[in-house]
């Protein structure tokens, strides 16, 4: 399949949740990432990460199946 030239996929193996967060923040800051999607393994993980990122001043939103459809639609529209 064709790869979009402006999308870069990166894989890092980590040993802990703390290490994962440190690498994520480092990547965002070093590569001046303006927009991205971060996948988590749980809905709670998505909410926790979004809260931590908001506390650090990043404009983020969590998106998962426990949210009302109207909230999910609004979040997706903001991403676009």
C-alpha positions as CSV (number, residue, x, y, z in Angstrom):
1,X,0.0,0.0,0.0
2,X,1.1,3.6,-0.6
3,X,2.7,5.5,2.3
4,X,1.8,9.2,2.8
5,X,5.0,11.2,2.7
6,X,4.0,13.5,5.6
7,X,3.3,10.6,8.0
8,X,6.1,9.1,9.9
9,X,5.6,5.9,11.9
10,X,8.0,5.2,14.8
11,X,8.3,2.1,17.0
12,X,10.0,2.2,20.4
13,X,10.2,-0.8,22.8
14,X,9.9,0.3,26.4
15,X,10.0,-1.4,29.8
16,X,7.6,0.7,31.8
17,X,4.7,3.2,31.6
18,X,7.1,5.9,32.9
19,X,9.6,5.2,30.1
20,X,6.8,5.3,27.6
21,X,5.6,8.7,28.7
22,X,9.2,10.1,28.7
23,X,9.9,8.9,25.2
24,X,6.5,10.3,24.0
25,X,7.2,13.7,25.4
26,X,10.8,13.7,24.0
27,X,9.5,12.8,20.6
28,X,6.9,15.6,20.6
29,X,9.4,18.2,21.7
30,X,12.3,17.1,19.6
31,X,10.4,16.6,16.3
32,X,8.1,19.6,16.8
33,X,5.0,17.4,16.2
34,X,2.1,19.6,15.5
35,X,-0.6,17.0,15.2
36,X,-0.7,13.3,16.0
37,X,-2.7,10.3,17.1
38,X,-1.5,8.2,20.1
39,X,-3.0,4.8,20.6
40,X,-3.3,3.3,24.1
41,X,-4.3,-0.2,25.1
42,X,-7.1,0.9,27.4
43,X,-9.8,3.5,27.6
44,X,-8.5,4.5,31.0
45,X,-5.0,4.8,29.6
46,X,-6.3,7.2,26.9
47,X,-8.0,9.4,29.5
48,X,-5.0,9.4,31.8
49,X,-2.6,10.3,29.0
50,X,-4.9,13.0,27.8
51,X,-5.1,14.5,31.3
52,X,-1.3,14.4,31.7
53,X,-0.8,16.0,28.4
54,X,-3.3,18.8,29.1
55,X,-1.5,19.5,32.4
56,X,1.7,20.0,30.4
57,X,-0.1,22.5,28.1
58,X,-0.8,20.3,25.1
59,X,-4.1,20.7,23.3
60,X,-5.3,17.1,23.4
61,X,-8.5,15.1,23.6
62,X,-9.2,11.5,24.4
63,X,-11.4,9.4,22.1
64,X,-12.9,6.0,22.9
65,X,-16.1,3.9,22.9
66,X,-17.3,4.9,26.4
67,X,-17.9,8.4,25.2
68,X,-21.3,9.7,23.8
69,X,-21.4,9.7,20.0
70,X,-21.9,13.4,19.9
71,X,-18.7,13.9,22.0
72,X,-16.8,11.5,19.7
73,X,-18.0,13.3,16.6
74,X,-17.0,16.7,18.0
75,X,-13.5,15.4,19.0
76,X,-13.0,13.9,15.5
77,X,-14.1,17.2,13.9
78,X,-11.6,19.1,16.0
79,X,-8.9,16.8,14.9
80,X,-9.7,17.5,11.2
